[in-house]
């Protein structure tokens, strides 16, 4: 599994953005676009409650969606 510094992650995401449209590698999977991003970055899939890219949690979202993105959970209240 790859671990990125902030600079390395920005560089890799920039490279991916320059590739243009990337087909979902996990068709039929609700979280497929996030899994596809992790696949391209070499980040292993897991359900751990920790960031998936060093100290950053990567988030993806489909174009033209009205869904909200959860950035934080409030637990134990």
C-alpha positions as CSV (number, residue, x, y, z in Angstrom):
1,X,0.0,0.0,0.0
2,X,1.3,3.4,-0.9
3,X,1.7,6.2,1.6
4,X,2.0,9.8,0.2
5,X,3.3,13.0,1.5
6,X,1.1,16.1,0.9
7,X,3.3,17.1,-2.1
8,X,3.3,13.6,-3.5
9,X,-0.5,13.2,-3.2
10,X,-1.1,16.6,-4.9
11,X,1.3,15.6,-7.7
12,X,-0.4,12.3,-8.2
13,X,-3.9,13.8,-8.1
14,X,-2.8,16.4,-10.6
15,X,-1.5,13.6,-12.9
16,X,-4.9,11.8,-12.6
17,X,-6.8,15.0,-13.4
18,X,-4.7,15.5,-16.5
19,X,-5.8,12.0,-17.7
20,X,-9.3,13.3,-18.1
21,X,-12.3,10.9,-17.7
22,X,-11.4,7.7,-16.0
23,X,-13.9,4.8,-16.2
24,X,-15.2,3.4,-13.0
25,X,-13.2,0.2,-12.3
26,X,-15.8,-1.1,-9.9
27,X,-19.0,-0.9,-12.0
28,X,-22.1,-1.7,-10.0
29,X,-20.4,-0.9,-6.7
30,X,-22.0,2.1,-4.9
31,X,-18.6,3.2,-3.7
32,X,-16.9,2.3,-7.0
33,X,-15.6,5.8,-7.8
34,X,-13.9,6.1,-4.5
35,X,-12.5,2.5,-4.9
36,X,-11.3,3.4,-8.4
37,X,-9.4,6.4,-7.1
38,X,-7.8,4.3,-4.4
39,X,-6.9,1.7,-7.0
40,X,-5.1,4.3,-9.2
41,X,-3.3,5.6,-6.1
42,X,-2.3,2.2,-4.9
43,X,-4.2,2.6,-1.7
44,X,-5.6,-0.7,-0.3
45,X,-9.4,-0.9,0.4
46,X,-10.3,-1.0,4.0
47,X,-13.1,0.1,6.4
48,X,-10.9,1.5,9.1
49,X,-12.0,4.7,10.7
50,X,-8.7,6.4,9.8
51,X,-7.6,8.5,6.8
52,X,-6.8,6.5,3.7
53,X,-4.0,8.7,2.4
54,X,-1.5,9.4,5.2
55,X,-3.3,12.1,7.2
56,X,-6.0,12.8,4.6
57,X,-9.3,11.1,3.9
58,X,-10.0,11.1,0.2
59,X,-13.6,11.8,-0.9
60,X,-15.2,11.3,-4.3
61,X,-18.5,12.4,-5.7
62,X,-20.3,11.8,-9.0
63,X,-20.9,14.7,-11.3
64,X,-24.3,16.3,-11.2
65,X,-25.3,14.7,-7.9
66,X,-27.4,16.3,-5.2
67,X,-26.0,14.0,-2.5
68,X,-24.2,15.5,0.4
69,X,-20.6,14.5,1.3
70,X,-20.0,13.5,4.9
71,X,-16.7,15.0,6.1
72,X,-17.1,14.3,9.8
73,X,-19.2,12.1,12.1
74,X,-20.1,13.2,15.6
75,X,-20.1,10.2,17.9
76,X,-20.8,9.6,21.5
77,X,-23.1,12.6,22.0
